[in-house]
């Protein structure tokens, strides 16, 4: 009986060891390992990177102490897809270290850039659409993140890419005024007006520029709670009073007008106080937050 018990105990230990080994990544000599940090150090979507999230990665090699420029192709690594499995980031193909220093660029969400300095980008006009098995939500697909690790080498260990937001975020809070006695309907829709939704991206510098030929459009915000909505925008300035925030509920449209300057990587908040008449809408713009969650 003692022999049987010993054999069973050994088998159990081996099984546990095998299960744990699946969670331990095998680090090969000379292969680059990637760690990705969100601006909030927690997530790229609402709270954290999720399993299945995918970034794009470029790497360039130095010549002595001179960094090579990032190009659409011909780099040390060209737009390698790196997918998160819930604990580690797995490149679609191995990236080996150079003997020289390197610059590593990363961005999210993954795409196929057509240009390094003028890739056309657009936020979604309907950011209320949910995430599916095949596509990001309208909100997530609009939030462009970028990061760069400069002059790294194999002796530095894992490459840490600290991402930052390139777009602008607006949080819209609905407030019941003294003469607004109703509850907010579940089918309430909130729009932000008068911004150009298209831009060009410079992947080397992490810069986004509003499309000079783009037309101003309205963007539907996603709902976070019964009275709070969020929308991602292209950084730009509205220098004259234009339609600003619109709230649709119960067959009535409440429209506000204002001018605004949307800075990259900044979150703004605005409170919309509603009363019984659509003409009695009050707007209160709050402070700004950089590197939002």
N, C-alpha and C positions, 0 to 999 in steps of 0.2 A: 504493500500500500504506500509506503514511504517513497519507493521508486516512482510509482505512478504519479503521486502528488508532485514530486520534483520535476518530472517531465512536463506535467501540465503547467507548473509555475514558470518553467523556462520558456515554454511555448507562448504563454501569456506575455512575458517580458519581451520576447522577440516580436510579437504582434504589435505591442505598444510602440516598440522602437521603430517598426516599419511605418506605423501611422504617423508618428512624429516626424520621421524623416521626409515625408511628403511635404511638410510645411517649411522645411529648411531649404532655402535655395542653394543650389550647387554653384559656387563661385569659381569660374575657370580662370587660370592665370592669363593675364593680358586682356581680359574681356571687361569692358566698361559696365559698371553698375550704376543705375539711375535712381535718385530719390527726388520726389517732386513735392514742393511745399506750396500750398495755396496762400494768397495774401493774408488770410485770416489764420493760416496754419492749420485749417481744419477741412475746408472743402472747396470744390469748384462749382458744385451745384448749390443746394440750399444749406447743407451742413457739412458735407465731406465728399471727397472723391468716392465714387461708387465703383463696385466691381463692373468691369466692362468699359469704363471710361478710357478714352484713347487720346494720347497726345502725339504731336509730330515732333521729330527731333532732327536737327542738323548738327554737324561737327566739322570744324575747320582746323587745319594744322598750321602751326607757326613755322616761319623760316628764320631760325635764330630767335631774335626777340621781336620779329615783325609778324603781326597777325595777318592771316590771309583774309581777304574780303569774302563775305558770304555770297554765294552764287546760286542760281536756280538748279544747277547740276555741277558735277566736277568737284564737289567738296569731299572731305574725308568720309562723311556720312550724309546722305541726301534724303530728307523727309522720311526717316524711318518711323513706322508706326510703333508706339510703345503703349501697351495695354495694361491696365491695373486689374489685378485678380482679387482684390480685397485686402492684400497684405504687401505685395511687391509689384514692381513695374517690369513687365516682360517685353523686350524689344522683339519685333517680328523677325529680325536677323541680328546676329551678334555684331557688336561694334568693338573692334580691338583698339587698344591704346596705341598711339604713335610714340616714338621715342622723343618727339618734340612736344612742347606745350600745345594746348588745344583750347579753342573756344567752343562751347556747346550751347546751342539755342533750342528752346522748346516753346511750344504753343498749344493752345486748346481752344476749341475742339479740332480734331484731326480733319484735314482737307487735302486737296491737291492744288498747291499754289501754282499760279501761272506766271507769277513775277515775284522777285524778292523785294523790290521797292515800291511796286504799284499794283499789288494784288487787289482785285475788286472784292469788296465785302459788303454784306447787308445784314442789318438786324431784321428780325421777323416782324411783319406788320400785325400779326395776331400772336401775341406772346402768352395767350391763355390756353393754347393747345397743349394737351398732356403728352408726357413721354410715352413712347411705345417700344416694343421689342426691337424695332428697326430704326427708330429716329429719336433724337432728343426732343424735349419739350420746346415750345416756341421761345420760352424764356432762356433756357440753358443754351440753345443754339445761337442766341444773340450775344452771349457773354464771352468776348474774346479775351483770353489770358496769354501772357507772354513772359518768358524768363530767359536769362542768360548767365552762364558760368564762364568767367574770363580767365584765360591763362592757366587752366587746370592740367594736371599730369597724373600719372598712375600712382605716384607716391602720395598724392592727396587723398586717396581712398575713393569712396563713392562720390559721384558727381551730384551735387545738390543744386537743383533748379528751383529758385524761389520765384514763383509766378506773381504777376501783378495784373490788375484790371486795366484794360486799355479803353474800354467804353465808359459811359456814365450811367448811373442808376438813379431813378426817381422813385421815392416811396410816397404814395398818395393816401392820406388818411381822411375818411369821410366823417364829418361831425354833424350831429343833429342840432340845428339852431332852436331858439325858443319857440318858433312857430312851426317847427317840423315835428309833428306828433306821431309819425308813422315809423314802423320798423323798416330797415333797409331790405328790399325784396331780394330773394336769392338769385334772381335773374338780372341783377344790376350789372351794367357794363361801364367800364371807365376807359377813356381814351386820352392820350396825350397828342396834341395837335402841333402842326407847324414846324416839324423837324425833318431834315433830309435823312432818310434811312440808309443811304449808301455811302461808302467811303473807300479809300485805298489804304492798304496796310504795307508798312515797311517792316519786314521780318528781321532785318539786321539790327534796326534801331528800336524796334518795338513801338513804332509810331503809327497813329491812325489819323488820316486827313479826310475831312468831309468832301464828298464828291461835288466839285464845283458846278457840275451840270445836272445834279440831281434835283428833283422836285420835292417840295415839302408835302408830307403826307401825315395821316393820323395813324397812331399805333395803339392797338388794344392792349391794356395792361393785364397781367395775370392777377388773380385774386388769391390773397394769402389768408385772409379771415373775412368775417362779415363786413368789416369796415376798412380794410387795408388792402392796397393794391401796389404792385411793383412793375416797373418797366425799364428795359435797357435801351439806351440811346447812343447815337453817334455824337461825340463831342463837337460842339458848335455854339455859336452865339446868335441869339435872336435879339436884334438891336432896336426893334420897334414893336409896339403892341400888336399882338396877333392872337387868334384863338389858342388857348393854353390847355386847360383840362376840361373835359366834357364828361358828365355823369348822366347815364341813361337809366331811368327806373320808372316803372309804372306808366310807360308811354309818354313820359315827360323828359326833356333834355335840359340839363342845367349846364350852361356854357360859361367859362371864364376866359378872360383875356389878360395877357401880361407879356413882358419881355424877360429873357433869361439867358444866362451864359452857362453852358454845360461843360465843365472841365473834365479831362480824362482821368479815370481812376477815382472819381469822387461820387459819393452818394448824397443826394439831397432829399429833403422831406418837405412836403407841402400839405397843409390841412385845408380841406374844402368844407366850409360850413354851409349847410343847406337849410333853406327856409321854405315856407309854403309856396312862394313865388319863384320861378326860375330867374327873375330879375334881381333877386335878393340873395345872391351867392357871395360869400366872403372868402378871400384867399389869404392864407397866412403861410409864408415860406419860412421854414426853420433853418437850422444849421446844416453843415456839411460834414461828412465822414469819409476819410480816405481809407482805401484798402478794406472795403466792407466785406462781411462774411457771405 
